[in-house]
C-alpha cells in the first residue's frame, strides 16, 4: 500500500488483504460469494453499523486511556438503543432481528 508494489490476487489472498478470489470466468461463483458477503453485512442493524464506523474513526490510534471511556460509553449507548435492545433480545432467543435480510445471488444481476 505504501510502496506501490503490485500483488496478484493469490498473493493478496495469502497475506489476508482480500477474503476471496474468484476466477473471472466463474460469474456464478462470483455472484454467490458477493451475495454471501452482502447478506452478512445486511444482518447488522443500520444504526449499529453507523455507530461502529464512527467509533472506529474516533478511536485511532490506540491505546489511549481517554478512548477506553469513549468506547465503553459508545457501546453502552448502542446497547441501550431500541435497535440494540431488539438485536440482543433476538440474539438470546436465537431469532434473526427485523433488519436481517436474505439476499440471493440473482439480485445482483449480470457481472461485468
N, CA and C of each residue as an Amber inpcrd file, in Angstrom:
protein
   336
   0.8180000  -1.1750000   0.0000000   0.0000000   0.0000000   0.0000000
   0.8710000   1.2500000   0.0000000   1.9230000   1.2500000   0.7670000
   2.7830000   2.4290000   0.7900000   3.8470000   2.3840000  -0.2910000
   4.2410000   1.1870000  -0.6910000   5.3190000   1.0800000  -1.6710000
   4.8350000   1.0990000  -3.1110000   3.5810000   0.8210000  -3.3360000
   3.0860000   0.7380000  -4.6950000   3.3570000  -0.6120000  -5.3500000
   3.8390000  -1.5720000  -4.5480000   4.1060000  -2.9080000  -5.0890000
   2.8080000  -3.5220000  -5.5890000   2.8910000  -4.1500000  -6.7590000
   1.7220000  -4.8120000  -7.3310000   1.6750000  -6.2420000  -6.8320000
   0.4860000  -6.6870000  -6.4730000   0.2710000  -8.0410000  -5.9910000
  -0.7030000  -8.7630000  -6.9040000  -0.5050000 -10.0560000  -7.0270000
  -1.5030000 -10.8600000  -7.7330000  -2.6660000 -11.1030000  -6.7720000
  -3.7740000 -11.5650000  -7.3060000  -4.9340000 -11.8610000  -6.4680000
  -4.5880000 -12.9230000  -5.4260000  -3.8320000 -13.9450000  -5.8260000
  -3.4680000 -15.0020000  -4.8780000  -2.5250000 -14.4880000  -3.7960000
  -1.6010000 -13.5910000  -4.1440000  -0.7350000 -13.0010000  -3.1270000
  -1.5730000 -12.1950000  -2.1290000  -2.5160000 -11.4280000  -2.6300000
  -3.3880000 -10.6430000  -1.7620000  -4.1960000 -11.5450000  -0.8370000
  -4.6570000 -12.6710000  -1.3580000  -5.3920000 -13.6420000  -0.5470000
  -4.4840000 -14.2390000   0.5280000  -3.2770000 -14.6140000   0.1440000
  -2.3440000 -15.2580000   1.0770000  -1.9210000 -14.3610000   2.2300000
  -1.8620000 -13.0610000   2.0090000  -1.4560000 -12.1620000   3.0940000
  -2.6540000 -11.5690000   3.8230000  -3.8560000 -11.9910000   3.4550000
  -5.0500000 -11.5490000   4.1600000  -5.5840000 -10.1960000   3.7350000
  -5.1270000  -9.6900000   2.6000000  -5.6030000  -8.4000000   2.1090000
  -7.0180000  -8.5140000   1.5400000  -7.3390000  -9.6680000   0.9830000
  -8.6870000  -9.9450000   0.4780000  -9.1670000 -11.2610000   1.0870000
 -10.4760000 -11.4440000   1.1120000 -11.0500000 -12.6560000   1.7020000
 -11.3550000 -13.7430000   0.6890000 -11.6030000 -13.3620000  -0.5490000
 -11.9810000 -14.3290000  -1.5800000 -11.3390000 -13.9470000  -2.9050000
 -10.9940000 -14.9610000  -3.6740000 -10.5210000 -14.7610000  -5.0360000
 -11.3330000 -15.6970000  -5.9260000 -11.9030000 -15.1450000  -6.9860000
 -12.7240000 -15.9280000  -7.9030000 -12.2140000 -15.6870000  -9.3080000
 -12.0380000 -16.7400000 -10.0770000 -11.6140000 -16.6190000 -11.4680000
 -12.6560000 -15.8100000 -12.2380000 -12.2020000 -14.9340000 -13.1070000
 -13.1250000 -14.0480000 -13.8370000 -14.1180000 -14.8100000 -14.7030000
 -13.8320000 -16.0430000 -15.0360000 -14.7670000 -16.8230000 -15.8540000
 -15.8650000 -17.4720000 -15.0090000 -15.7420000 -17.4270000 -13.7040000
 -16.7110000 -18.0780000 -12.8120000 -17.7330000 -17.0720000 -12.2830000
 -18.5620000 -16.5410000 -13.1820000 -19.5010000 -15.4950000 -12.7790000
 -20.5200000 -15.9850000 -11.7510000 -20.9440000 -17.2450000 -11.8490000
 -21.9000000 -17.7710000 -10.8680000 -21.2660000 -17.8460000  -9.4820000
 -20.0130000 -18.2720000  -9.4090000 -19.3020000 -18.3360000  -8.1320000
 -19.1440000 -16.9290000  -7.5700000 -18.8120000 -15.9760000  -8.4460000
 -18.6750000 -14.5860000  -8.0100000 -19.9800000 -14.0780000  -7.4150000
 -21.0950000 -14.3120000  -8.1110000 -22.3940000 -13.8500000  -7.6150000
 -22.7170000 -14.4700000  -6.2600000 -22.4130000 -15.7580000  -6.1100000
 -22.6860000 -16.4310000  -4.8370000 -21.8450000 -15.8390000  -3.7080000
 -20.5600000 -15.6140000  -3.9580000 -19.6740000 -15.0210000  -2.9440000
 -20.1390000 -13.6170000  -2.5970000 -20.4750000 -12.8200000  -3.6230000
 -20.9400000 -11.4620000  -3.4000000 -22.2220000 -11.4610000  -2.5790000
 -23.1610000 -12.3190000  -2.9330000 -24.4270000 -12.3950000  -2.2010000
 -24.1820000 -12.7760000  -0.7450000 -23.2640000 -13.6920000  -0.4960000
 -22.9700000 -14.1140000   0.8790000 -22.3870000 -12.9630000   1.6920000
 -21.4580000 -12.2200000   1.1020000 -20.8400000 -11.0900000   1.8080000
 -21.8670000  -9.9960000   2.0770000 -22.6520000  -9.6370000   1.0790000
 -23.6560000  -8.5890000   1.2490000 -24.7040000  -9.0250000   2.2740000
 -25.1130000 -10.2700000   2.2210000 -26.1060000 -10.7770000   3.1560000
 -25.6180000 -10.6610000   4.5960000 -24.3570000 -10.9810000   4.8280000
 -23.7860000 -10.8600000   6.1770000 -23.7920000  -9.4110000   6.6460000
 -23.4750000  -8.4860000   5.7610000 -23.4660000  -7.0670000   6.1400000
 -24.8810000  -6.5480000   6.4010000 -25.8610000  -7.0700000   5.6810000
 -27.2370000  -6.6260000   5.8690000 -27.8430000  -7.1420000   7.1720000
 -27.1930000  -8.0990000   7.8100000 -27.6870000  -8.6140000   9.0870000
 -27.4200000  -7.6430000  10.2270000 -26.5320000  -6.7000000  10.0220000
 -26.2520000  -5.6930000  11.0540000 -27.3230000  -4.6170000  11.0080000
 -27.6810000  -4.1120000  12.1450000 -28.6250000  -3.0000000  12.1860000
 -27.9800000  -1.7640000  11.5850000 -28.7520000  -0.9650000  10.9030000
 -28.2060000   0.2240000  10.2370000 -27.5500000   1.1710000  11.2330000
 -28.2040000   1.4060000  12.3530000 -27.6290000   2.3000000  13.3560000
 -26.3870000   1.6910000  13.9910000 -26.4050000   0.3950000  14.2090000
 -25.2400000  -0.2720000  14.7880000 -24.0390000  -0.1460000  13.8520000
 -24.2560000  -0.3510000  12.5700000 -23.1640000  -0.2340000  11.5950000
 -22.6430000   1.2000000  11.5530000 -23.5480000   2.1620000  11.5480000
 -23.1650000   3.5750000  11.5300000 -22.3450000   3.9320000  12.7640000
 -22.8010000   3.4930000  13.9290000 -22.0870000   3.7860000  15.1770000
 -20.7310000   3.0970000  15.2200000 -20.6630000   1.8920000  14.6970000
 -19.3830000   1.1780000  14.6780000 -18.3810000   1.9110000  13.8140000
 -18.8060000   2.3820000  12.6410000 -17.9130000   3.1470000  11.7650000
 -17.4360000   4.4140000  12.4610000 -18.3440000   5.1060000  13.1330000
 -17.9720000   6.3230000  13.8500000 -16.9800000   6.0010000  14.9590000
 -17.2390000   4.9300000  15.6810000 -16.3380000   4.5100000  16.7560000
 -14.9500000   4.2020000  16.2110000 -14.8730000   3.4720000  15.1180000
 -13.5750000   3.1210000  14.5390000 -12.8070000   4.3540000  14.0800000
 -13.5240000   5.3440000  13.5480000 -12.8480000   6.5850000  13.1330000
 -12.2900000   7.3420000  14.3300000 -13.0100000   7.3250000  15.4530000
 -12.6210000   8.1400000  16.6000000 -11.5940000   7.4840000  17.5150000
 -11.4680000   6.1740000  17.4920000 -10.5890000   5.5230000  18.4660000
  -9.1780000   5.2910000  17.9560000  -8.8400000   5.8470000  16.8240000
  -7.4890000   5.6790000  16.2850000  -6.6370000   6.8510000  16.7380000
  -5.4440000   6.7110000  17.1680000  -4.7200000   5.4630000  17.3960000
  -4.9430000   4.9400000  18.8120000  -4.8710000   3.6490000  18.9610000
  -4.9500000   3.0020000  20.2690000  -3.5490000   2.7000000  20.7400000
  -3.2570000   2.4780000  21.9560000  -4.1590000   2.6990000  23.0860000
  -4.0810000   4.1300000  23.5800000  -5.1960000   4.6440000  23.9540000
  -5.3080000   5.9620000  24.5760000  -6.3370000   5.8100000  25.6900000
  -5.9170000   5.9560000  26.9340000  -6.8490000   5.7410000  28.0490000
  -8.1440000   6.5380000  27.9210000  -8.1010000   7.7240000  27.3520000
  -9.3110000   8.5090000  27.1610000 -10.2770000   7.8580000  26.1960000
  -9.7540000   7.1040000  25.2470000 -10.6100000   6.4400000  24.2610000
 -11.3080000   5.2150000  24.8450000 -10.7350000   4.6310000  25.8880000
 -11.3870000   3.4760000  26.5160000 -12.7510000   3.8890000  27.0700000
 -12.7900000   5.0460000  27.7280000 -14.0500000   5.5630000  28.2850000
 -15.0340000   5.8700000  27.1590000 -14.5530000   6.5180000  26.1020000
 -15.4120000   6.8390000  24.9610000 -15.9800000   5.5590000  24.3510000
 -15.1220000   4.5550000  24.1750000 -15.5510000   3.2920000  23.5820000
 -16.6110000   2.6130000  24.4400000 -16.3710000   2.5440000  25.7470000
 -17.3390000   1.9150000  26.6500000 -18.6720000   2.6530000  26.6100000
 -18.6280000   3.9810000  26.5770000 -19.8390000   4.7830000  26.5350000
 -20.5910000   4.5670000  25.2170000 -19.8620000   4.5480000  24.1080000
 -20.4920000   4.3520000  22.7950000 -21.1690000   2.9880000  22.7150000
 -20.5160000   1.9660000  23.2340000 -21.1010000   0.6120000  23.2080000
 -22.3300000   0.5590000  24.1070000 -22.2550000   1.1770000  25.2860000
 -23.4000000   1.1860000  26.2020000 -24.5940000   1.8980000  25.5670000
 -24.3460000   3.0360000  24.9180000 -25.4360000   3.7640000  24.2630000
 -26.0730000   2.9200000  23.1560000 -25.2350000   2.2290000  22.4000000
 -25.7610000   1.3890000  21.3100000 -26.6070000   0.2520000  21.8630000
 -26.1570000  -0.3740000  22.9360000 -26.9140000  -1.4880000  23.5140000
 -28.2190000  -1.0330000  24.1430000 -28.2760000   0.2050000  24.6260000
 -29.4920000   0.7300000  25.2630000 -30.4810000   1.3030000  24.2660000
 -30.0630000   1.4500000  23.0070000 -30.9860000   1.9730000  21.9960000
 -32.0410000   0.9240000  21.6800000 -33.1210000   1.3510000  21.0570000
 -34.1830000   0.4150000  20.6810000 -33.6340000  -0.6810000  19.7650000
 -32.7940000  -0.2840000  18.8120000 -32.2140000  -1.2590000  17.8970000
 -31.3180000  -2.2380000  18.6530000 -30.5190000  -1.7140000  19.5660000
 -29.6240000  -2.5630000  20.3420000 -30.3820000  -3.5540000  21.2100000
 -31.4330000  -3.0810000  21.8760000 -32.2410000  -3.9670000  22.7290000
 -32.8930000  -5.0680000  21.9080000 -33.4440000  -4.6790000  20.7540000
 -34.0870000  -5.6730000  19.8880000 -33.0590000  -6.7050000  19.4070000
 -31.9090000  -6.2180000  18.9600000 -30.8770000  -7.1330000  18.4740000
 -30.4170000  -8.1120000  19.5380000 -30.2000000  -7.6230000  20.7490000
 -29.7730000  -8.5170000  21.8400000 -30.8700000  -9.5170000  22.1960000
 -32.1170000  -9.0380000  22.2520000 -33.2260000  -9.9400000  22.5590000
 -33.3240000 -11.0570000  21.5210000 -33.2450000 -10.6820000  20.2550000
 -33.3340000 -11.6800000  19.1960000 -32.1370000 -12.6310000  19.2440000
 -30.9580000 -12.1010000  19.5680000 -29.7660000 -12.9430000  19.6800000
 -29.9790000 -14.0140000  20.7430000 -30.4560000 -13.6080000  21.9200000
 -30.6550000 -14.5670000  23.0060000 -31.7900000 -15.5370000  22.7080000
 -32.7520000 -15.1130000  21.9110000 -33.8440000 -16.0040000  21.5150000
 -33.5020000 -16.8130000  20.2680000 -32.2700000 -16.6080000  19.7680000
 -31.7920000 -17.3110000  18.5680000 -32.7190000 -17.0930000  17.3700000
 -33.1530000 -15.8310000  17.2160000 -34.0000000 -15.4280000  16.0950000
 -33.3050000 -14.2900000  15.3640000 -33.5700000 -14.1300000  14.0740000
 -32.9660000 -13.0080000  13.3520000 -33.6630000 -11.6960000  13.7180000
 -32.9380000 -10.6020000  13.7670000 -33.5730000  -9.3080000  14.0190000
 -34.3800000  -8.8620000  12.8060000 -35.2430000  -7.8790000  12.9970000
 -36.1290000  -7.4560000  11.9140000 -35.3760000  -6.9330000  10.7060000
 -34.1760000  -6.4160000  10.8960000 -33.4510000  -5.8340000   9.7690000
 -32.6560000  -6.8620000   8.9720000 -32.5180000  -8.0860000   9.4810000
 -31.7520000  -9.1090000   8.7760000 -32.4840000  -9.4740000   7.4910000
 -31.7260000  -9.5200000   6.4140000 -32.3370000  -9.7990000   5.1160000
 -31.5970000 -10.9310000   4.4240000 -32.3430000 -11.7630000   3.7470000
 -31.7350000 -12.7970000   2.9170000 -31.5730000 -12.2260000   1.5230000
 -30.3680000 -12.3000000   1.0100000 -30.0810000 -11.7600000  -0.3100000
 -29.6240000 -12.9080000  -1.1930000 -30.2640000 -13.0620000  -2.3300000
 -29.8590000 -14.1230000  -3.2380000 -28.9420000 -13.5680000  -4.3140000
 -28.1140000 -14.4170000  -4.8690000 -27.1850000 -14.0070000  -5.9240000
 -27.9290000 -13.4410000  -7.1240000 -29.1500000 -13.8770000  -7.3610000
 -29.9170000 -13.3930000  -8.5110000 -30.1890000 -11.9010000  -8.4350000
 -30.1880000 -11.3420000  -7.2300000 -30.4690000  -9.9240000  -7.0600000
 -29.3100000  -9.0370000  -7.5160000 -28.1760000  -9.6260000  -7.8300000
 -27.0140000  -8.8390000  -8.1930000 -26.8550000  -8.6800000  -9.6940000
 -27.7110000  -9.2770000 -10.4650000 -27.6850000  -9.0850000 -11.9120000
 -26.4490000  -9.6630000 -12.5610000 -26.2020000  -9.1930000 -13.7600000
 -25.0650000  -9.6780000 -14.5370000 -23.7620000  -9.1020000 -14.0160000
 -22.7450000  -9.9140000 -14.0280000 -21.4040000  -9.4920000 -13.6110000
 -20.6380000  -9.0680000 -14.8350000 -20.0330000  -7.9000000 -14.7780000
 -19.2530000  -7.3980000 -15.9140000 -17.8680000  -7.9940000 -15.9060000
